[in-house]
Amino acid sequence: MKTKKYLKISVIILMMCMLLFSVMLVQNKKSVHADVARTREIQTRLANYGYYSGEINGWFDDATVGAIKRFQANNGLNVTGAVDGATAEALGIYMSKQENYDLYLLAKCIHAEARGESYLGKVAVGAVILNRVASADFPNTVYGVIYQPWAFTCTEDGQINLEPDRASYQAAQDALNGWDPTYGCIYYYNPKTATSSWIWSREVVTTIGDHVFCV
């Protein structure tokens, strides 16, 4: 009897896990679809103004970034290649305060944590932050993840307060649009400076510059 009881409980737990996974998968697909739709809107506006001649495909590629930069330069905007609040307004696109804030905060953390890294390394740090937002093991907002106690050195030593540069803004935008050079990693560290013995136990996925990315 006990075996049957435990079997029923195991089946129920398995079904609940499958349901939870399905919900998370749907939410992730919705987020990706929203990003593609937003990028298509940006490309369409840029094309209407004569800055973009490529395919309206929803990919935040080099052609799109170049068009954004030309638009920003010709309209007295900060030339970053990322669509911040001012650029969105100039394009006639509504961007919520939360979207604008997340982009800015993500760029700040990327700049503070990876300003000495390659562009790929900057995007990778942004991707880790967003992977944590999507994980049930971390806070579900960009702010919550970045300011989780002892999560990032830059929030402890004050470097988070530095203003991000253009590359950090663009890397943040690329990460928000789904580019993940880490393949889903939720941790990274610099083996030259890491002091936590726990982080060394994580499974390493890739190394980019001075940072090791792991799960």
Secondary structure, 3 states (H helix, E strand, C coil): CHHHHHHHHHHHHHHHHHHHHHHHHHHHHHHHHHHHHHHHHHHHHHHHCCCCCCCCCCCCCHHHHHHHHHHHHHCCCCCCCCCCHHHHHHHCCCCCHHHHHHHHHHHHHHHHHHCCCCHHHHHHHHHHHHHHHHCCCCCCCHHHHHCCCCCCHHHHHCHHHCCCCHHHHHHHHHHHCCCCCCCCCCEEECCCCCCCCCHHHCCEEEEECCEEEEC
